[in-house]
Structures are given as C-alpha cells and as structure tokens.
Amino acid sequence: MKSRAMRVLLVAVAFLPAALAAQEVAIRARLSARGLPADLVRDVAAVANEAAARGLPGGAVAEKAIEGWAKHVPQARILSAVQQYATRLGDAHGALGLAGLAQPRPDVVVAAAEAMGRGLGTGEVGEVVRAARVPATLAPGLTVAAALAAQGLPTGQAVGVVVDAMHRGRSVDQLLDIPSMARAMRSEGLDPGEIGKRMMRSGHGEDGDRGARPGATPGGEVGGHRPSGMPPGVPGQGGEMPSSHRPPGDG
C-alpha cells in the first residue's frame, strides 16, 4: 500500500512542472488578450506562476492585474499590488490551514484574502470556517464579513453576524443579502456599531424592535438585493485593487 501511494505521489510530482507551465501560458494569453503590455504580462505571469507553485490561485493574481489595467493604474503600481496580493493569498491559505482546511478551494482562498485585506485576523477567518456547516457557504460568508467590515462594522461584529447567520442555517442567497440589509439600516441613520448590535441581537438583519423590514421574506431575504461587495481599493495602498464580490475563479 505504501509503495502504491509513493508511486502516485511521484507521478503527481512529475506532472506538476508541466501543469504549471501550461497555466503560465494560459495566464500570459489572458493578460495579453486584455491589452496589458508585454513587460507587464511577463512580470505578472511570473508572480502568478510563483503563487501557483505554492498551491495558491494564480488566476486570481492575474485578475487583479487585469482590473488595475482596466482602471488605467500605472504599471509599477499594478505590479506592486499583485505582489502584495500574492502575499496575502499565502496568508489566507495559512489561516485556512490553521482552521482545518488543508486544501481549500481557490474561491475560498480568494475570499479569505479579501476578508483579511479588510482587517479580519487569522482567528476571525477560523471562526467563519468553523461555522460553515455547508461548504458552499464558506466563500460567500467570508465575502460578506469583508463587505460588512468595509461598511464600517467592527470586524468582530462583522464576523459575529455571519457566524450567527450560518448557525441559523441561512442559505447562500440569504447570506449575500446581509450587506444590503446593513446599508438599508445605515440609510435610516444607524451607525455601524448599532447596526452590528441589532443584527446580532435579532439575527440576520431583521429588526427585533420593529419586525422584519418591508419586502423581507420570513427567512430574512429582501427580494432583488445583492451586496455590491467591497468598495474599490486604491492600488498601491495596502496592495489592494478593486474586485467584484464574486471571487474570480482560478483558470
């Protein structure tokens, strides 16, 4: 049995360089197709390939560069930002590993990196991981925690709201509705701290003092609303560039 396992491992190791080379070719093609100049394509592909060699989603690194280029960010700032982003992906992968995920999916690593970019610590990422009874809710849960933190909620409250919603068995759609609920409460004049307290007190954003908001379903959903995600970052400040609340796939 050990001999068979060793053979499987050796085969996997033998194919790894070829797989990485193929991925680098695909990333270079994607970057070139989006109009990035040849020298930036080369440098970003090198960062993405190094990340992929460490088991990180190299495609997400490339996507950051594409987003920056589309917003006319200078090349030097794009490269600096993707380098910092690759580092944060590594930190996120480590945090997920400490929480018990030895081989997290690329979308989960991306979501954890965005959450940590919004101030969540390793322990707070772990709280969300442990609360995600259904694997499909993990990446959205991390994204929602990041979005709430971006709206000004203290990270502890942002994580607490998500963890509470997961414990209540909320669906992915219901989780993704939470930031729009927080924005609606903010439009009523509540400050972020009070929003977090009310969400924690009543569960998933239903106002315990006045009942569910108009248009909400019994499960707490508000028809037609989805979070707009984190507000755009400024490349070169904290290494972050804007991204959709739906993390890019790795490929």
C-alpha positions in Angstrom: 0.0 0.0 0.0 2.8 2.4 0.9 4.6 1.6 -2.4 1.4 2.4 -4.4 1.0 5.7 -2.5 4.6 6.6 -3.3 4.1 5.8 -7.0 1.0 8.1 -7.1 3.0 10.9 -5.4 5.9 10.5 -7.8 3.6 10.7 -10.8 1.9 13.8 -9.4 5.3 15.5 -8.8 6.4 14.6 -12.3 3.4 16.2 -13.9 3.5 19.4 -11.7 6.1 21.3 -13.7 4.1 20.7 -16.9 0.9 21.8 -15.3 2.5 25.0 -14.0 4.0 25.7 -17.4 0.6 25.2 -19.1 -1.1 27.5 -16.5 1.6 30.2 -17.1 0.9 30.0 -20.8 -2.8 30.4 -20.2 -2.3 33.4 -17.8 0.0 35.1 -20.3 -2.6 34.7 -23.0 -5.3 36.1 -20.8 -3.3 39.1 -19.8 -2.2 39.8 -23.4 -5.8 39.5 -24.6 -6.8 42.2 -22.1 -4.2 44.6 -23.6 -1.5 44.5 -21.0 1.9 45.4 -22.4 4.4 42.6 -22.9 6.7 43.5 -20.0 3.9 43.7 -17.5 2.5 40.4 -18.8 5.9 38.8 -18.2 6.2 40.2 -14.7 2.6 39.5 -13.6 2.8 36.0 -15.0 5.9 35.3 -13.0 4.2 36.4 -9.8 1.1 34.3 -10.7 3.2 31.3 -11.5 5.2 31.5 -8.3 1.9 31.7 -6.4 0.5 28.7 -8.2 3.7 26.7 -7.4 2.8 27.3 -3.7 -0.7 26.0 -4.2 -2.3 29.4 -4.4 -4.8 30.6 -7.1 -2.5 32.1 -9.7 -5.5 33.1 -11.8 -6.7 35.4 -9.1 -3.3 37.2 -9.2 -3.7 37.7 -12.9 -7.3 39.0 -12.5 -6.0 41.7 -10.1 -3.6 42.9 -12.7 -6.4 43.0 -15.3 -8.6 45.0 -13.0 -5.9 47.5 -12.4 -5.1 47.9 -16.1 -8.8 48.4 -16.9 -8.8 51.3 -14.4 -5.6 52.8 -16.0 -3.4 52.2 -13.0 0.3 52.8 -13.7 2.2 49.6 -14.4 4.5 49.9 -11.4 1.6 50.2 -9.0 -0.1 47.2 -10.6 2.9 45.0 -10.2 3.4 46.1 -6.6 -0.2 45.5 -5.8 -0.3 42.0 -7.3 2.9 41.1 -5.4 1.3 42.2 -2.2 -1.9 40.4 -3.1 0.0 37.2 -3.7 1.5 37.5 -0.2 -2.0 38.0 1.2 -3.2 34.9 -0.6 -0.5 33.0 1.1 -1.5 34.4 4.5 -5.1 33.5 3.8 -4.1 29.9 2.8 -2.2 29.7 6.1 -5.2 30.9 8.1 -7.5 28.4 6.4 -5.0 25.7 7.1 -4.9 26.6 10.8 -8.7 26.4 10.8 -8.5 22.8 9.5 -8.7 23.2 5.7 -5.6 21.6 4.3 -6.6 22.0 0.7 -9.1 24.9 0.4 -10.7 25.7 -2.9 -9.3 28.6 -4.9 -12.5 30.7 -4.3 -12.3 30.2 -0.6 -8.6 31.3 -0.6 -9.6 34.4 -2.6 -12.5 35.2 -0.2 -10.3 34.8 2.8 -7.6 37.0 1.3 -10.2 39.8 0.6 -11.5 39.4 4.2 -8.0 39.7 5.7 -7.5 42.7 3.4 -10.5 44.2 5.2 -9.0 43.7 8.6 -10.1 40.2 9.6 -7.5 38.3 11.5 -6.5 34.6 11.4 -8.7 33.8 14.3 -11.7 35.5 12.8 -11.3 33.7 9.5 -11.2 30.5 11.5 -14.5 31.4 13.2 -16.2 31.6 9.8 -14.6 28.4 8.6 -15.9 26.5 11.7 -19.4 28.0 11.5 -19.8 27.0 7.8 -21.7 23.8 8.2 -22.4 23.7 4.4 -19.1 24.1 2.4 -20.9 26.2 -0.3 -21.5 28.9 2.3 -17.8 29.4 3.3 -16.6 31.7 0.5 -19.8 33.8 0.5 -19.6 34.0 4.3 -16.1 35.3 4.2 -17.0 37.8 1.4 -20.0 39.1 3.4 -17.9 39.5 6.5 -15.4 41.6 4.4 -18.3 43.6 3.0 -19.7 44.4 6.4 -16.2 45.4 7.6 -15.9 47.7 4.6 -19.2 49.3 5.6 -17.6 50.2 8.9 -18.8 47.4 11.2 -16.1 46.3 13.7 -14.5 43.1 12.4 -15.7 41.2 15.5 -19.3 42.2 14.8 -19.0 41.6 11.1 -17.8 38.1 11.8 -20.4 37.6 14.5 -23.2 38.5 12.2 -22.0 36.0 9.6 -21.4 33.2 12.1 -24.8 33.7 13.7 -26.4 33.6 10.2 -24.6 30.3 9.5 -25.6 28.8 12.8 -29.2 29.7 11.9 -28.8 27.7 8.6 -29.1 30.7 6.3 -28.7 29.9 2.6 -26.1 31.4 0.3 -28.6 33.9 -1.1 -29.6 34.9 2.4 -26.0 35.4 3.4 -25.4 37.6 0.3 -28.4 39.7 1.2 -26.9 40.8 4.6 -24.8 43.7 3.3 -27.7 45.3 1.6 -29.7 45.0 4.8 -26.9 46.7 6.6 -26.9 49.5 4.0 -30.6 50.0 4.4 -30.2 50.3 8.2 -27.4 52.8 7.6 -29.7 54.9 5.4 -32.1 55.1 8.4 -29.4 56.8 10.3 -27.9 54.0 12.4 -24.2 54.0 12.9 -22.2 50.8 12.0 -21.8 49.7 15.7 -25.5 49.9 16.3 -26.2 48.1 13.0 -23.9 45.2 14.2 -25.6 45.1 17.6 -29.1 44.9 16.0 -28.1 42.3 13.6 -26.5 40.2 16.3 -29.5 40.7 18.6 -32.2 39.8 16.1 -30.3 37.5 13.8 -29.5 38.3 10.1 -30.7 41.9 10.0 -34.3 41.6 11.0 -35.0 44.5 13.3 -36.1 42.9 16.6 -37.8 46.2 17.7 -40.0 46.7 14.6 -40.1 43.3 13.0 -38.8 42.4 9.5 -38.3 45.3 7.1 -40.8 45.7 4.3 -40.1 43.4 1.4 -38.3 40.8 3.6 -39.2 37.2 3.4 -39.7 35.1 6.6 -36.2 33.9 6.1 -34.8 37.4 6.1 -34.3 37.8 2.4 -35.0 41.1 0.6 -36.0 40.4 -2.9 -33.7 41.5 -5.7 -30.8 42.7 -3.5 -27.3 41.5 -3.5 -24.3 43.1 -1.9 -22.3 45.3 -4.1 -19.1 43.9 -2.4 -16.2 45.8 -1.0 -15.7 49.3 -2.2 -12.8 49.8 -4.7 -9.4 49.9 -3.0 -6.6 52.1 -4.2 -3.8 50.1 -5.8 -0.6 50.7 -4.1 -2.3 51.5 -0.8 -2.3 48.2 1.1 -1.7 46.4 -2.1 -5.4 46.1 -3.0 -7.2 46.7 -6.2 -10.9 46.6 -6.7 -12.7 43.3 -7.2 -16.2 42.0 -7.5 -17.8 40.4 -4.5 -17.9 37.3 -6.6 -14.3 36.0 -6.4 -12.6 35.2 -9.7 -12.0 31.5 -10.5 -8.6 30.1 -10.9 -8.2 29.3 -14.5 
